[in-house]
Amino acid sequence: MTPVSRFKTPEKSLGGLDTLGAAKLIAAAADIALIVNREGVIEDVSFGSEDLQKEGLGQWLGQKWIDTVSLESRPKVEQLLKEAAAGANPRWREISHPAPRGTNLLVRYSTVRLGDDGRAVAIGRDLRTIASLQQRLVAAQQSMEREYARLRHAETRYRLLFHLAAEAVLIVDVSTQKIVEANPAAAQLLGVPAGRLVGRPITELFESSGATAVQNLLVAVRGAGWADDVRARLADGGQEFSVSASIFRQENASHFLIRLSSLHNEPGPGLSRARSKLLKVVDSLPDALVVTGPDHAILDANPAFLDMAQLATEEQARGEPLDRWLGRNTVDFNVLMANLREYGSVRNFSTVVHGEFGSIEDVEISAVAVNAGDQPCFGFMIRHARRPETGEAAGEKQLPRSVEQLTSLVGRVSLKELVRETTDVIERLCIEAALTHTGDNRASAAQMLGLSRQSLYAKLRRFGMGDLGPEEGEES
C-alpha cells in the first residue's frame, strides 16, 4: 500500500532520532514488530499488549519468520521479504500464525528495509478484534437465514392448510372488520371469487339481522375472546350459515378467524323420501349419534346426544370439539381416535360423557371413520353402558369376582382403585377358603388367617358374608 503522503523533510524533522527512539516509535506504532535479517530469521520482537505474549509469540526469537506462520501464509511472507529487500513500497498482507490455544492469530504485516545489511522490520497489526466481529457477523447472518427459512416453511404450511381446508374460513381485520383473506372453500360457499371478497366489510355479506348478529359476535369475541356461534343468512336471501369467530394476533395486528358452516341440511326437494325418513329415524334414536369433522369438531348431533350432554340446542354443540363432553380425560379420547384412525371402526369402547352441569354417565361407543367424499368425517354411536343385573339393592357396591372383571375395569377407574379392588377380592377369597376348611368355624378361620375374631367379623360384615347379627363380633 503506497502511503498517501510522506514526510516532506524527514532529515530535518526526524534527524535527531536515535536507535532507542526509533525502537520506541516502531513499538508504539505496531501491535507486533519483528526485526528479521537477510535470511528471514527473527532477531528481535516487540509486542504491543500482554495478550499477544500469552499467545506464546515470545518464543519466535531465532526462528525463521516463515516457520511461525500457517502453510497458506508462507508465500505472503516470502513476498514481503522479497519486497523489503528490493526496497519496494511497503504493502499490507494478512498473515495467519498458528497459536498454541488452537485459534490462529491473524496479523496484517508490512515490511520496511533497515539499512544496507538486508535487515527489515515487519510491522504487524492485530486483527483478532476484526476477525471476532466478522465471525459474529457471519453467525448472525446464519441465524437470520435459519429464522427466515423457518418462517418461510411455516408460511408455506399455513398457506397449504388454508387453501386445502374443506371448511370455509375468512380472515378479517379487527380494526376495520374488512376481509383480509378468504380460502377457496369460503369463495365456493359464498359464490364469490376470493379476490372479490378481499377488502369487503364482513357484515356486507349478510342480511340486516344476520349482519347485526355477526357484528355482536365480533364485539363479544374481541372483548371476551370467545362467544357462541350465531346464524346469519346471505344478503341476497340465499343460504343460512352458522358463523363462529376467534381472535388472534399477527405482526402487531389483531385478526378474526371466521368459520362458516352451511345450515342447509334440512331435507330439501331434491332429497329422497328414503333419506328424509332416515334423518327422522336418526333424530328419534334413543342412542346418541354424533358426526364430527377431522378436527373432532361436531358437525351434527341428534337430540339424544343433546340430552346426554345436557345441551338445549344443537347450535351449542356444533363446532365444539367432541372431547369437551366425551372421555374421562384427554388420553381416553386420544386412545379412541387413534384406534379409529388405525382400524376404521371401534366397537363397545367404554368411557363417560360429561354433562354441561356436571353429570357423568358411563357409556359405550361404536364409531366409524368415513374417508369417502370431499370431507372425511367420524361417526359416533353413544349408548348408556349396560349395568350387570344383580339381586342386590341398587347402589350397593359389588366387588369383582374374577380377573376378567378386574381387567374390564381398566380405563374406567384409577389404578389406585383397581389395587384396592384387587386386595378386596383376594381377602374375600381367602376368607371363603378358610371358612370352608374349618366347616364355617369362624374362630378357627380367624386363627388360620392370622386375624383376631373382631377383625374377621369386620371383614365378613364388610364383604356381606355370613349371617351376622348386629351385636355379633362385638365381643372379643
Secondary structure, 3 states (H helix, E strand, C coil): CCCCCCCCCHHHHCCCCCHHHHHHHHHHHCCEEEEECCCCEEEEEEECCHHHHHCCHHHHCCCEHHHHCCHHHHHHHHHHHHHHHHCCCCCCEEEEECCCCCCCEEEEEEEEEECCCCEEEEEEEECHHHHHHHHHHHHHHHHHHHHHHHHHHHHHHHHHHHHHCCCEEEEEECCCCEEEEECHHHHHHHCCCHHHHCCCEHHHHECHHHHHHHHHHHHHHHHHCCCCCEEEEECCCCCEEEEEEEEEEECCEEEEEEEEEECCCCCCCCCCHHHHHHHHHHHHCCCEEEEECCCCEEEEECHHHHHHCCCCCHHHCCCCEHHHCECCCHHHHHHHHHHHHHHCEEEEEEEEEECCCCCEEEEEEEEEEECCCCCCEEEEEEEECCCCCCCCCCCCCCCCCCHHHHHCCECCECHHHHHHHHHHHHHHHHHHHHHHHCCCCHHHHHHHHCCCHHHHHHHHHHHCCCCCCCCCCCCC
